[in-house]
Amino acid sequence: MSNLSLQEQTKILDEHIWHTYHKNDKIEVWLDNFQGEDKDMAHKLLNHFVYFNSQMTKEMLISLYRDFIEYPIRQKVLNEVDVEKLFKEELNQTRFLGMGNPAESGTHLLYYFRQVNNINKDLFIDQSKVDLSDTQIKRYIYIDDMSITGKQVCEYANTKAKEISEKRIEVNCYLLCATKKAIDKIKNMNIFNSVESVFELDESFKCFGDSSRYFLDDASNRECKEMVEKYGKRLYEDHVLGYKNSQLLSGLEHNTPNNTLPIFWSEKDWNPIFKRYGKNYG
């Protein structure tokens, strides 16, 4: 651990990592869930938490549009005379959809995606409005915030996205954050023409895994894991280290996935540090 006191470390987290979204007192209230030396281990995990605040989320949405949508389309028309005109035509033949039902975060994310990239609102539709007989539409693009196991995206894609694909219409899936495992699982469905993530979580992001980036030795890894399991048993009994043993240390300002260690988000006789809403990120 650092030579800094818990209070000093908390101040650094508050001022430089979370941009004052979580105030000192909220962090202290969360730490009060833990007993004795467990506080130090909990704080160490908090130091490593990958937190995407609203500004970072907007920047990732800009990157998603630029790298996965704008650049590839421009590359296609690069040798044409009027590149800008052709790009706009291609964009107007594109429709953007959120992954999930209208109440879920993928759909809400589209509002910010449209704003930060200055895209015409007419290009955004609900899945129920997909018209496969409209020959003017060349591609459909699904956007979601996070996928950890790929399960939910695959289940959702097996409906309308599969129908689009079967009509030989281009359909793509772009995520802000995903594990390599999730990306591979989605690709292996052979529904989407392209599956990409702005931020990819490899095996090193699995908190207590063999390749964990968070621990220098097996002993500290094991000790911290036992601590998390001790509290996790009463917070999320069937998934003490996060849904499907994901062991994630990550979340977005608008939601925390259930794949993240439950000590961060559970409200079961517990004071959480991060808010979690009902979406299953599986």
C-alpha positions as CSV (number, residue, x, y, z in Angstrom):
1,M,0.0,0.0,0.0
2,S,1.0,3.6,-0.4
3,N,2.6,5.5,2.4
4,L,-0.3,8.0,2.2
5,S,-3.0,7.8,4.7
6,L,-6.5,6.6,3.7
7,Q,-7.7,10.1,3.9
8,E,-5.0,11.4,1.6
9,Q,-5.6,8.7,-0.9
10,T,-9.3,9.3,-0.8
11,K,-8.7,13.0,-1.5
12,I,-6.6,12.1,-4.6
13,L,-9.2,9.8,-5.9
14,D,-11.9,12.4,-5.3
15,E,-10.0,15.3,-7.0
16,H,-8.2,13.6,-9.9
17,I,-10.0,10.4,-10.9
18,W,-13.7,11.0,-10.3
19,H,-13.7,14.7,-10.8
20,T,-15.5,15.2,-7.5
21,Y,-18.4,13.0,-8.5
22,H,-17.9,11.0,-5.3
23,K,-17.2,13.2,-2.3
24,N,-14.8,12.2,0.5
25,D,-17.7,11.6,2.9
26,K,-19.3,9.1,0.5
27,I,-16.1,7.1,0.2
28,E,-15.7,7.1,4.0
29,V,-19.3,5.9,4.4
30,W,-18.5,3.0,2.0
31,L,-15.3,2.1,3.8
32,D,-17.3,1.9,7.0
33,N,-18.9,-1.2,5.6
34,F,-15.6,-3.0,6.2
35,Q,-13.9,-4.1,9.5
36,G,-10.3,-3.7,10.6
37,E,-7.7,-4.4,8.0
38,D,-10.4,-5.1,5.4
39,K,-10.7,-1.3,5.0
40,D,-7.1,-1.1,3.6
41,M,-7.8,-3.9,1.1
42,A,-11.1,-2.4,0.0
43,H,-9.4,1.0,-0.5
44,K,-6.7,-0.7,-2.6
45,L,-9.4,-2.2,-4.9
46,L,-11.0,1.3,-5.1
47,N,-7.7,2.7,-6.2
48,H,-7.7,0.3,-9.1
49,F,-11.4,0.9,-10.1
50,V,-11.8,1.8,-13.8
51,Y,-14.4,4.5,-13.7
52,F,-15.9,6.1,-16.8
53,N,-17.3,9.5,-15.8
54,S,-19.7,11.4,-18.1
55,Q,-16.9,13.3,-19.8
56,M,-14.9,10.1,-20.6
57,T,-18.1,8.5,-21.8
58,K,-18.7,11.4,-24.3
59,E,-15.1,11.2,-25.5
60,M,-15.5,7.4,-26.1
61,L,-18.7,8.1,-28.0
62,I,-16.8,10.5,-30.2
63,S,-14.1,7.8,-30.8
64,L,-16.7,5.2,-31.6
65,Y,-18.2,7.3,-34.3
66,R,-14.9,8.5,-35.7
67,D,-13.0,5.2,-35.7
68,F,-15.8,2.6,-36.5
69,I,-18.2,4.7,-38.6
70,E,-16.9,7.8,-40.1
71,Y,-13.4,6.7,-41.1
72,P,-14.5,3.4,-42.7
73,I,-17.2,5.1,-44.7
74,R,-14.8,7.9,-45.8
75,Q,-12.3,5.2,-46.8
76,K,-14.8,3.6,-49.1
77,V,-15.4,6.8,-51.0
78,L,-11.9,8.1,-50.8
79,N,-11.3,7.9,-54.6
80,E,-14.5,9.6,-55.6
81,V,-14.7,13.2,-56.7
82,D,-17.0,14.6,-54.1
83,V,-16.0,12.7,-50.9
84,E,-18.0,14.9,-48.5
85,K,-21.2,14.6,-50.5
86,L,-20.9,10.8,-50.8
87,F,-20.1,10.5,-47.1
88,K,-23.3,12.3,-46.2
89,E,-25.3,10.1,-48.6
90,E,-23.8,7.0,-46.9
91,L,-24.6,8.4,-43.5
92,N,-28.2,9.2,-44.5
93,Q,-28.5,5.5,-45.5
94,T,-27.5,4.4,-42.0
95,R,-29.8,3.8,-39.0
96,F,-28.6,3.8,-35.4
97,L,-30.3,1.6,-32.7
98,G,-29.7,1.0,-29.0
99,M,-29.1,-2.5,-27.7
100,G,-31.9,-3.5,-25.5
101,N,-35.4,-2.2,-24.8
102,P,-36.1,1.6,-24.6
103,A,-35.6,1.7,-20.8
104,E,-32.1,0.3,-21.0
105,S,-28.8,2.2,-21.1
106,G,-27.9,1.3,-24.7
107,T,-30.9,3.3,-25.9
108,H,-30.3,6.2,-23.5
109,L,-26.7,6.3,-24.8
110,L,-27.9,7.2,-28.3
111,Y,-29.0,10.6,-27.1
112,Y,-25.4,11.5,-26.1
113,F,-24.0,9.8,-29.1
114,R,-26.2,12.0,-31.4
115,Q,-25.3,15.1,-29.5
116,V,-21.5,14.8,-29.3
117,N,-21.3,13.8,-32.9
118,N,-23.9,16.2,-34.3
119,I,-25.9,13.5,-36.1
120,N,-29.4,14.1,-37.6
121,K,-32.0,12.7,-35.1
122,D,-33.9,11.1,-38.0
123,L,-31.2,8.5,-38.4
124,F,-32.0,7.1,-34.9
125,I,-34.8,4.6,-34.7
126,D,-36.3,2.1,-32.3
127,Q,-35.9,-1.6,-33.2
128,S,-39.7,-1.9,-33.8
129,K,-39.3,0.7,-36.6
130,V,-36.9,-1.3,-38.6
131,D,-38.3,-1.7,-42.1
132,L,-36.5,-4.4,-44.1
133,S,-38.4,-3.5,-47.2
134,D,-36.8,-0.1,-47.3
135,T,-34.1,-0.4,-49.9
136,Q,-32.7,3.0,-49.1
137,I,-31.2,1.8,-45.9
138,K,-27.7,0.3,-46.4
139,R,-26.7,-0.4,-42.8
140,Y,-28.0,-0.7,-39.3
141,I,-25.7,0.0,-36.3
142,Y,-26.4,-1.2,-32.8
143,I,-24.7,0.7,-30.0
144,D,-24.3,-0.3,-26.3
145,D,-22.2,0.7,-23.4
146,M,-20.8,-2.5,-22.0
147,S,-20.6,-6.2,-22.5
148,I,-18.7,-8.5,-20.2
149,T,-19.7,-12.1,-21.2
150,G,-21.5,-11.3,-24.4
151,K,-24.6,-13.2,-23.3
152,Q,-27.2,-10.3,-23.3
153,V,-26.0,-8.9,-26.7
154,C,-26.2,-12.4,-28.2
155,E,-29.7,-12.9,-26.9
156,Y,-30.9,-9.5,-28.2
157,A,-29.1,-10.0,-31.6
158,N,-31.0,-13.2,-32.2
159,T,-34.1,-11.2,-32.8
160,K,-34.2,-8.3,-35.2
161,A,-30.4,-8.1,-35.9
162,K,-30.5,-11.7,-37.1
163,E,-33.4,-10.8,-39.5
164,I,-31.4,-7.9,-40.9
165,S,-28.4,-10.1,-41.4
166,E,-30.5,-12.7,-43.2
167,K,-31.6,-10.1,-45.7
168,R,-27.9,-9.5,-46.5
169,I,-28.1,-5.9,-45.2
170,E,-25.0,-4.7,-43.3
171,V,-25.5,-4.7,-39.5
172,N,-22.8,-3.8,-37.0
173,C,-22.4,-3.8,-33.2
174,Y,-20.3,-1.2,-31.5
175,L,-19.6,-1.0,-27.7
176,L,-17.9,1.4,-25.4
177,C,-16.4,-1.2,-23.3
178,A,-16.2,-5.0,-23.6
179,T,-14.1,-8.0,-22.7
180,K,-12.3,-9.9,-25.4
181,K,-14.4,-12.9,-24.4
182,A,-17.6,-11.0,-25.1
183,I,-16.4,-9.6,-28.4
184,D,-15.4,-13.1,-29.6
185,K,-18.7,-14.6,-28.5
186,I,-20.6,-11.9,-30.4
187,K,-18.5,-12.3,-33.5
188,N,-18.9,-16.1,-33.5
189,M,-22.7,-15.6,-33.9
190,N,-21.9,-14.6,-37.5
191,I,-24.8,-12.0,-37.4
192,F,-22.8,-8.8,-37.4
193,N,-20.6,-7.6,-40.2
194,S,-18.4,-5.8,-37.7
195,V,-18.1,-6.0,-33.9
196,E,-15.8,-3.5,-32.1
197,S,-15.2,-2.0,-28.7
198,V,-13.6,1.4,-27.9
199,F,-12.1,0.0,-24.7
200,E,-11.2,-3.7,-24.5
201,L,-10.8,-5.5,-21.2
202,D,-8.4,-8.4,-21.5
203,E,-7.8,-11.1,-18.9
204,S,-5.6,-8.9,-16.8
205,F,-8.7,-6.9,-15.8
206,K,-10.2,-10.0,-14.0
207,C,-9.4,-8.9,-10.5
208,F,-8.2,-12.2,-8.9
209,G,-7.3,-14.1,-12.1
210,D,-3.9,-15.6,-12.9
211,S,-3.0,-12.6,-15.1
212,S,-4.4,-10.0,-12.8
213,R,-2.9,-6.5,-13.1
214,Y,-3.8,-5.6,-9.6
215,F,-1.6,-7.8,-7.4
216,L,2.2,-8.3,-7.3
217,D,2.1,-11.6,-5.5
218,D,-0.3,-14.6,-5.1
219,A,-0.5,-14.1,-1.3
220,S,-2.0,-10.6,-1.5
221,N,-4.3,-11.7,-4.3
222,R,-5.6,-14.6,-2.2
223,E,-6.0,-12.5,0.9
224,C,-8.0,-9.8,-0.9
225,K,-10.1,-12.4,-2.7
226,E,-11.0,-14.1,0.6
227,M,-12.0,-10.7,2.0
228,V,-14.3,-9.9,-1.0
229,E,-15.8,-13.4,-0.9
230,K,-16.6,-13.0,2.8
231,Y,-18.7,-9.9,2.2
232,G,-19.9,-11.0,-1.2
233,K,-21.7,-14.1,0.3
234,R,-24.3,-11.9,1.9
235,L,-24.5,-9.3,-0.9
236,Y,-24.8,-11.4,-4.0
237,E,-24.9,-15.0,-2.8
238,D,-24.7,-16.9,-6.1
239,H,-22.1,-14.5,-7.7
240,V,-19.9,-13.3,-4.8
241,L,-17.3,-12.1,-7.2
242,G,-19.7,-10.5,-9.7
243,Y,-22.1,-12.1,-12.2
244,K,-20.7,-15.3,-13.7
245,N,-17.5,-14.8,-11.7
246,S,-16.5,-11.9,-13.9
247,Q,-14.5,-10.2,-11.1
248,L,-14.7,-6.8,-12.7
249,L,-13.4,-3.5,-11.2
250,S,-15.2,-1.2,-13.6
251,G,-18.3,0.9,-14.0
252,L,-19.8,3.9,-15.8
253,E,-21.2,7.0,-14.2
254,H,-24.7,6.1,-15.4
255,N,-24.6,2.5,-14.2
256,T,-22.4,-0.3,-12.7
257,P,-22.6,-3.8,-14.2
258,N,-23.5,-6.7,-12.0
259,N,-20.3,-8.3,-13.3
260,T,-18.4,-5.8,-11.0
261,L,-17.6,-7.0,-7.5
262,P,-20.8,-6.6,-5.4
263,I,-19.0,-4.8,-2.6
264,F,-19.0,-1.7,-4.8
265,W,-22.7,-1.6,-5.8
266,S,-24.9,-3.8,-3.6
267,E,-27.6,-2.1,-1.5
268,K,-28.4,-5.2,0.5
269,D,-27.9,-3.8,4.1
270,W,-24.9,-2.1,2.6
271,N,-23.8,1.4,1.6
272,P,-22.6,1.3,-2.0
273,I,-20.0,3.6,-3.5
274,F,-21.4,3.2,-7.1
275,K,-25.0,3.1,-8.2
276,R,-26.4,0.1,-10.1
277,Y,-29.7,-0.1,-12.0
278,G,-31.4,-3.2,-13.1
279,K,-29.8,-4.0,-16.4
280,N,-28.1,-7.4,-16.7
281,Y,-24.7,-6.9,-18.5
282,G,-24.0,-10.6,-18.8
